[in-house]
Amino acid sequence: MTDSELTKVMMHKLAKIDNQLASLEIVDDLIDTVNEQNDQIERMTQILQAMHIQMNMHHQENINSDDVLLRALIENPSNQHANQSSG
């Protein structure tokens, strides 16, 4: 094998290695992107869970205040009549 042929073979092998390294870099970038997206999904999940808890608390407060109003109307029907007359 001549020096020229040996150089060509070596250049070809180096080009293959370079392509493989470039592919590995792309895979590393993809892994980083997926990890970032997972972190964002986790934060969104935490935010949604907190919002769900808060919404349930507000809903329960609304039910309780409705219950208090209903009991007041049931216990004192004359108030209901007075309120309707003034309104």
C-alpha positions in Angstrom: 0.0 0.0 0.0 1.4 3.3 -1.0 1.6 6.4 1.2 -1.1 8.0 -0.9 -3.5 5.0 -0.5 -2.8 4.8 3.3 -3.5 8.5 3.6 -6.8 8.0 1.8 -7.8 5.1 4.0 -6.9 7.1 7.1 -8.8 10.2 5.9 -11.9 8.0 5.2 -11.7 6.4 8.7 -11.3 9.9 10.3 -14.3 11.1 8.4 -16.4 8.2 9.7 -15.3 8.9 13.2 -16.1 12.5 12.8 -19.6 11.6 11.5 -20.1 9.3 14.5 -19.0 12.1 16.9 -21.4 14.5 15.2 -24.2 12.0 15.7 -23.3 11.6 19.3 -23.5 15.4 19.8 -26.9 15.4 18.2 -28.1 12.7 20.6 -26.6 14.6 23.5 -28.5 17.7 22.4 -31.7 15.7 22.1 -31.2 14.2 25.6 -30.7 17.7 27.0 -33.9 18.9 25.3 -35.9 16.0 26.6 -34.6 16.6 30.1 -35.5 20.3 29.9 -39.0 19.4 28.7 -39.4 16.8 31.5 -38.5 19.6 34.0 -41.0 21.9 32.5 -43.7 19.2 32.6 -43.0 18.5 36.2 -43.3 22.3 37.1 -46.5 22.5 35.2 -47.9 19.5 37.0 -47.0 21.1 40.3 -48.7 24.3 39.3 -51.8 22.5 38.1 -52.0 20.5 41.4 -51.8 23.6 43.4 -54.5 25.3 41.3 -56.7 22.2 41.7 -56.3 22.3 45.5 -57.1 26.0 45.6 -60.1 25.6 43.3 -61.4 22.8 45.6 -61.0 25.1 48.6 -62.8 27.9 47.0 -65.6 25.5 45.9 -65.9 24.3 49.5 -66.1 27.8 50.8 -68.8 28.6 48.3 -70.8 25.5 49.4 -70.4 26.5 53.0 -71.6 30.1 52.4 -74.5 28.9 50.4 -75.4 26.5 53.2 -75.2 29.3 55.8 -77.5 31.5 53.6 -79.9 28.7 53.1 -80.1 27.9 56.8 -80.7 31.5 57.6 -83.6 31.6 55.2 -85.0 28.4 56.5 -84.7 29.5 60.2 -86.1 32.9 59.6 -88.6 33.0 56.7 -89.8 36.5 57.7 -86.4 37.8 56.7 -86.9 36.3 53.2 -90.3 38.0 52.9 -88.9 41.3 54.1 -86.0 41.1 51.6 -88.3 40.3 48.7 -90.6 43.3 49.6 -87.7 45.7 49.8 -86.1 44.4 46.6 
